Amino acid sequence: MSHSDVTSTAHEMAAQMERRERNQPHITVIRYNQTEVQEYDLVQLQGHSFGQDGRSIIWVDIDGTEDAEVARSICDSFHLNHNVLLDVGTGLRPKVEECDSFIHIVLRMMRYRTNGSRDIVTEQVHLLLGHDFVISIQEGEEGDVFNSVRDRIRLNRGSIRKSGPDYLIYALLEAVIDNYFVILEEIGEEIEDIQDEMLNNPTAHLLRRVRDLKTSVRFVRKAVWPLREVIGELEREDSPLINDEINAHFRRAYEHTIQAMDVAEAARDVLSDMLDIYLSSISNRLNQVMKTLTIITTIFMPLSFIAGVYGMNFHFMPELTWRFGYPLVLGAMALIVALMLIYFRRKDWL
């Protein structure tokens, strides 16, 4: 990484910290058509005019806010009904809502934290589709999964710059779904790492890891299941805002949600089996310990009996005053132990 890249990253992180301290969202505007792209940041939305010319598509991305005032400001800028965004920050179930001049989509976005940890961040995202604009409102902390879409717009990859805002909505939905697969792939790799350890050395630490993975899979499943219904409604939506050609793309996205559900179900089944393996391994280890202790107890039982008999304080006992009485008793004890070990070995108890 060059010195300029490091400086740029430091400035960006400082700006993010300043926005968080002032409780301000990160607002990015991308205006594009087939020939050009304009991208800039906004400090605030109030009073800003986006100057819709009918030839370009405007994507306004508001990252890191649950403030209803921000939602009302963006509605004022595009002359939209305020009531549709009154539920910003309420944790809604994914849904599709068709309004007078736009379509409102609510979904759950999942990703790993940007600090490199394995913690999964889940946040609610609102997408608004209009005739020549798309608005995305992300309610969680800064960071998202839309960088691939931004790069396609900047570098003019694929057909995104040649298509309308409905294709941009599809691209954003696909980015969210693709990141579900990224999370599920990471979970699958961790499952493979745990499986061998679970068979050889089941520990409480592995059990906690399995439970955490099962929770992560449950989060993904709860996000994918309703998103499948959302994309199905978009595919069936008879709206002038969605071209018939885009329905094929929505159908492909619908199939991807089904695949993600299948992967999540398979991971959940494997994790459930791993819990059973853990319990079986712990039970087997306990049985081995009990078996060892039982053999030791069985061996020492006749020795304790002999020692107990000769430990009684009677004057007349067999061989009590004999010179070789003590070595004889010890030899008899050793012989009993040897015979019992041979017997246990033949019975495959050892």
Buried (B, 14 or more C-beta within 10 A) or exposed (E): EEEEEEEEEEEEEEEBEEBBEEEBBBBBBBBBEEEEBEEEEBEEBEEBEBEBEEEBBBBBBBBBBBBBEBBBBBBBBBEBEEEBBEBBBEEBEBBBEBBEEBBBBBBBBBBBEEEEEEEBBBBBBBBBBBBBBBBBBBBBBBBBBBEEBBEBBEEBEEEBBEBBBBBBBBBBBBBBBBBBBEBBEBBBEBBEEBBEEBEEEBEEEBBEBBEBBBEBBEBBBBBBBBBBBBBBBBBEBEEEBBEEEBBEBBBEBBEBBEBBBEBBEBBBEBBEEBBEBBEEBBEEEEEEEEEEEEBEEEBBEBBEEBEEEBEEEEEEEEEEEEEEBEEEBEEEBEEBBEEBBEEBEEEEEE
